[in-house]
Amino acid sequence: MGVLVGRKAPDFDVAAVVNGSQFVDSCKLSLYHGKYVVLFFYPLDFTFVCPTELHAFQEKLDEFKKRNVELIGCSVDSKFSHFAWLQTPRSRGGIQGVTYTLLSDINKTISADYDVLLEGAGIALRGLFLIDKEGVVRHQVVNDLPLGRNVDEVLRLVDALQFTEEHGEVCPANWNKGDKTMKPTDDGLKEFFKEA
């Protein structure tokens, strides 16, 4: 599939662990219609960069919730592996305290549908997809295995998307909430640079 931006995000129906300890047999993307979704893939439970990312997302969970964003993690591990990792303390490399949904992509269908499956290894690259309230992918980024993500950048992109949807203006380079935006016209660009 390659680039999914502008397309409907592929739906899924898989087992998951929710609220840090509950198993569900059917978690579907379509259940989140009307909310924004940040769906992020990580290679494997019980690894090294991954717990730093999962904790970093948890630390900003309230910020995502304020923005009506559902945070969902996904790897090729089983729901039982997720559960065991969730019971493991941070001091031992675990993700105890993580409460957002973790999908079990044990059949690798979601990773394949989102084109982040690393074929030879059978694990997902660090893909991240920002999906709008209508289920359309509005942003995607894929990191190689050793490169951890910046959670503040994800929040910045959510802010930019929500601003453009609400106001119809566009967000220039390095924009942060509260910064100047511009009208998407030639005059808007000229005015932006005139005042910059």
C-alpha positions as CSV (number, residue, x, y, z in Angstrom):
1,M,0.0,0.0,0.0
2,G,2.8,2.4,0.7
3,V,1.4,5.9,1.5
4,L,-1.9,5.8,3.2
5,V,-2.4,9.5,3.8
6,G,-5.7,10.6,2.3
7,R,-7.1,7.1,2.3
8,K,-9.4,5.3,4.7
9,A,-7.4,3.6,7.4
10,P,-7.6,-0.2,7.1
11,D,-10.0,-1.6,9.7
12,F,-9.0,-4.5,11.9
13,D,-10.7,-6.9,14.3
14,V,-8.2,-8.5,16.7
15,A,-7.7,-9.4,20.3
16,A,-6.2,-6.7,22.6
17,V,-5.4,-5.8,26.2
18,V,-7.2,-2.7,27.4
19,N,-6.9,-0.7,30.6
20,G,-3.6,-2.4,31.4
21,S,-5.2,-5.7,32.4
22,Q,-8.4,-6.7,30.5
23,F,-8.5,-9.0,27.6
24,V,-10.9,-8.3,24.7
25,D,-11.3,-10.7,21.8
26,S,-12.6,-8.1,19.3
27,C,-11.1,-4.6,19.0
28,K,-12.0,-2.8,15.8
29,L,-10.8,0.5,14.4
30,S,-14.4,1.2,13.3
31,L,-15.4,1.4,17.0
32,Y,-13.5,4.7,17.3
33,H,-15.4,6.5,14.5
34,G,-15.9,10.1,15.7
35,K,-12.6,10.2,17.6
36,Y,-9.1,10.9,16.4
37,V,-6.8,7.8,16.6
38,V,-3.1,7.6,16.9
39,L,-2.2,4.1,15.9
40,F,1.4,3.2,16.5
41,F,3.4,0.1,15.8
42,Y,6.4,-1.2,17.7
43,P,8.5,-4.3,17.0
44,L,8.1,-6.5,20.0
45,D,7.2,-6.8,23.7
46,F,10.2,-7.2,26.1
47,T,12.6,-5.3,24.0
48,F,14.6,-2.1,24.5
49,V,13.5,1.1,22.7
50,C,9.9,0.0,22.8
51,P,9.2,0.4,26.6
52,T,10.7,3.9,26.5
53,E,8.2,4.8,23.8
54,L,5.2,3.1,25.4
55,H,5.9,4.9,28.7
56,A,6.4,8.2,26.9
57,F,3.0,7.9,25.3
58,Q,1.4,7.0,28.7
59,E,3.0,10.1,30.3
60,K,1.1,12.2,27.7
61,L,-2.1,10.2,27.7
62,D,-4.1,13.0,29.4
63,E,-3.0,15.4,26.6
64,F,-4.2,13.0,24.0
65,K,-7.5,12.6,25.8
66,K,-8.0,16.4,26.0
67,R,-7.8,16.4,22.2
68,N,-10.3,13.5,21.8
69,V,-7.5,11.2,20.6
70,E,-7.6,7.4,21.2
71,L,-4.1,6.1,21.6
72,I,-3.6,2.5,20.3
73,G,-0.3,0.5,20.3
74,C,0.2,-2.6,18.2
75,S,2.8,-5.3,17.8
76,V,2.9,-8.9,16.5
77,D,2.9,-10.3,20.0
78,S,0.0,-12.2,21.6
79,K,-2.4,-10.7,24.0
80,F,-0.8,-12.9,26.7
81,S,2.6,-11.5,26.0
82,H,1.2,-8.0,26.2
83,F,-0.4,-8.9,29.5
84,A,2.8,-10.3,30.9
85,W,4.8,-7.2,29.9
86,L,2.1,-5.0,31.4
87,Q,2.6,-6.8,34.7
88,T,6.4,-6.3,34.6
89,P,7.7,-3.2,36.5
90,R,9.4,-0.4,34.6
91,S,12.6,-1.0,36.6
92,R,12.7,-4.5,35.0
93,G,12.1,-3.3,31.4
94,G,8.3,-3.6,31.7
95,I,5.4,-1.4,30.9
96,Q,3.4,-1.6,34.1
97,G,1.2,1.4,34.3
98,V,0.4,1.6,30.6
99,T,-3.4,1.9,30.3
100,Y,-4.2,2.5,26.6
101,T,-5.1,-0.3,24.2
102,L,-2.5,-2.7,22.9
103,L,-3.5,-4.7,19.9
104,S,-2.3,-8.3,19.3
105,D,-1.3,-8.5,15.6
106,I,-0.2,-12.1,16.0
107,N,-1.2,-12.9,12.4
108,K,0.6,-9.8,11.1
109,T,-2.4,-8.7,9.1
110,I,-2.5,-5.2,10.6
111,S,1.2,-4.6,10.1
112,A,0.8,-5.8,6.5
113,D,-2.3,-3.7,5.8
114,Y,-0.4,-0.6,7.1
115,D,2.7,-1.6,5.1
116,V,5.0,-1.6,8.1
117,L,5.8,-5.3,8.3
118,L,9.5,-6.0,8.1
119,E,9.3,-9.0,5.9
120,G,12.4,-11.0,6.8
121,A,12.1,-10.4,10.5
122,G,8.3,-10.8,10.8
123,I,7.9,-7.7,13.0
124,A,6.7,-4.2,12.5
125,L,8.7,-1.1,11.9
126,R,8.0,1.9,14.1
127,G,5.0,3.1,12.1
128,L,2.6,5.8,13.4
129,F,-0.6,6.9,11.8
130,L,-2.8,9.8,12.7
131,I,-6.4,9.0,11.7
132,D,-9.2,11.6,11.7
133,K,-12.7,11.3,13.0
134,E,-13.9,10.0,9.7
135,G,-11.3,7.2,9.6
136,V,-9.0,8.8,7.1
137,V,-5.2,8.7,7.6
138,R,-4.0,12.3,7.8
139,H,-0.3,11.7,8.8
140,Q,2.0,8.8,8.8
141,V,5.7,8.3,9.6
142,V,7.8,5.1,9.7
143,N,11.0,4.9,11.7
144,D,13.6,2.1,11.5
145,L,13.9,-0.2,14.5
146,P,16.6,1.7,16.5
147,L,14.9,5.2,16.1
148,G,12.5,6.1,18.9
149,R,9.7,8.6,18.3
150,N,9.0,12.1,19.8
151,V,5.6,12.0,21.5
152,D,5.5,15.8,21.7
153,E,5.8,15.9,17.8
154,V,2.7,13.6,17.6
155,L,0.7,16.0,19.8
156,R,1.9,19.0,17.7
157,L,0.6,17.3,14.6
158,V,-2.8,16.5,16.3
159,D,-3.0,20.2,17.2
160,A,-2.2,21.3,13.6
161,L,-4.8,18.9,12.1
162,Q,-7.5,20.1,14.5
163,F,-6.6,23.7,13.9
164,T,-6.8,23.4,10.2
165,E,-10.1,21.5,10.4
166,E,-11.6,24.2,12.7
167,H,-10.3,27.3,11.1
168,G,-9.5,26.4,7.4
169,E,-6.0,27.9,7.7
170,V,-2.8,26.0,7.3
171,C,0.1,25.6,9.7
172,P,3.6,26.6,8.5
173,A,6.9,24.9,9.3
174,N,7.7,24.5,13.0
175,W,4.2,25.7,14.0
176,N,3.1,25.1,17.5
177,K,-0.3,25.7,19.1
178,G,-0.8,29.5,19.5
179,D,1.6,30.4,16.7
180,K,0.6,32.3,13.6
181,T,-1.1,30.4,10.8
182,M,-1.9,31.5,7.2
183,K,-4.6,31.4,4.7
184,P,-3.9,28.9,1.9
185,T,-3.6,31.5,-0.8
186,D,-0.9,33.5,-2.5
187,D,-2.0,36.6,-0.5
188,G,-2.0,34.6,2.7
189,L,1.6,33.5,2.1
190,K,2.7,37.0,1.3
191,E,1.0,38.3,4.5
192,F,2.6,35.6,6.5
193,F,6.1,36.5,5.3
194,K,5.5,40.2,5.6
195,E,4.7,39.9,9.3
196,A,7.4,37.2,10.0
